[in-house]
Amino acid sequence: MTNLTELRISSHQQVSDISLLASLTNLTLLHLSVEKISDVSPLVVLDNLTELHLPSNQISDISALGSMTNLTYLTLTANQISDVSPLSSLTNLTSLVLSGNQISDVSPLGSLNNLTGLFIASNQISDISPLIVLSNLRSLQLTGNPLSAESVHIHIPQLEERGVHVAQ
């Protein structure tokens, strides 16, 4: 089983401890939507992971993910995340899905220059100005956020002028 490259575990599985996954060092894709995970630190040893999907769990602390620099696709939808600063080092990310969390500050995401898709709907975001610098961004999902007038009238039009599809 240590040669496994993809693993998907979904809904209604009573999994909260994912420490056994640390031995699956050949994983390139991991999808865990099991509603009970709160500690992601066992995953940091999975150096080959390029896609990590952890939707619908109980994750609030993502500091351990900051060292997973090979990730190109990260999904953390419907968790309890408020601080995204650990993600600022994940510069290989091309797609980031953070919808349905408690995020208000997106400034750490301004360093993710390879992002083409950013999905941050249903958070507490009012200021999107840090995202203007994302030159490769093509799709931005903002629905359900309390966007400031400046974000709506200045920053979103700037992004749209560059060809970014913005859903608000």
N, C-alpha and C positions, 0 to 999 in steps of 0.2 A: 504494500500500500504506500510505501514511501516514494514510489515513482509516480504517484498520482499528480496530474497537472491541473485538473479542474475539480472543484468540489462545490456542490450546491445543496444547502440544507434550508428548507423552507418551513413556514408556518406550523404552529401548534406542536413543535418539538420542544420538549422541556429541557433545553440546553442553555445553561448559563455559564458553565466553565468551559472555555475553549482552549485550555492549556495543552491538551493532547494534540491540537493542530500544529503545534510548534515543530513536531517531528516530520511534518509533510513539507520538507524544504524545496521540493520541486514544483509546488503549486505556482501557477501563473495566474489563475483565476479562482477567487473565493467569494461565494455568495452565501451569506448567513442572515436569513430573515426569520428569526426564531423568537422574537419578543422578549427575551430574557437577558441578553448580553449587555453587560455594563462595563466590563474590563477588557480592553482591546490590547493590552500590553503583551500578551503571549504571541501576538502576530508579528512583532517587530523582527523576529528571526527569519521570517519568510522573505528572503532577499529577492527571490525570483518573481514575486507577485507584481503583475502589471495592472490587474483589475481587482478591485476590492469593493464588494457591495455589502453594506451592513444596514439595510433599511429596517425600520420598524423594530428597533431594539430600545434599550434604556441607557444609551451611551451619552454621557455628559463630558467626560474627560477624554480628549483626543490627543493629548500630548505625546503619547507613544507613537502615533502615526507619523510624526514629524521626521522620523529617520527612514521612512519607507520611500526613498527617493526614486525608485524604479516605477512607481505607480503612474499610469497614464489615465486611468479611469477610476474615480472614487465616488461611491454613493453612500451617503449617510442620512438619507431622508427619514423623517419622522422619528427623531431621537430627541435628546434633551440638551443639545449643544448650544452654548452661548459664545464660547471663545474659539475662534478659528485661527488664532495666531500660530499654532503648531503646523498648520498647513502651508505656511509661507515658504517653507523649504522644499516643497514638492513641485519643483519647477518643470518636471516632465509631464505633469497633468495636462491632458487635453480636454477632459470632461470632468466636471465637478457638480455633484447633485447634493444640495444641502437644504432642500425644501422641507418645511414643516419642523423647524427647530426654533430656537430662541435667540437667534443671531441679530445683533444690532449694528456691530462694527465690522464692515467688510474691508477695511484698509489693509489687513494682512494679505488679502487675495490679490492686491495690486502687483505683487511680485511674480505672479503665475503667468508669465508671458506666452506660454504655449497653449493656454486655454482657448478652445474654440467654442465650447458650450459651458455655460454657467447657469445653474438652475437653483435659485435662492428664493422661490416663492414661499409665502406664508411664514415669514419671520417677522422681525421687528425693525427692519432696515428703513431708514429715512434718507440717508446720504449715500449716493452711489458714485460720488466724484472719484473715489480711489480706483474705480473700475475703468475710467476713461483711458488709462495708459495701456490697457490690454489690447495690443495691436492685432492679435490673431483672433479675437473674439468674433464669432459669427451669430451666436444665439444667446440671449439673456432672458431668463424667465424671472419676473419680478412681481407677479400677481399676489395680492394679499399682503402687501407690505405698506406701512404708513409713510409713503414716499413724501419727501419735502417738496415744496413748490419749485425750488431750485433744481432738484433731481428731475422732476417732471418736465419743466419748461426749458431747461438749459442742457442738462447732461444726457437725457434720453434722446433729444434731437441730435446732439453731437454724435452719439453712437449710431443712430439711424443714418446719418449722413455718410458714415463710414461703411454702411452696408450691414450693420448688425441688426438682426431681427430681435426686437424688444417686445416682449409680452408683459403688459402691466395691468 
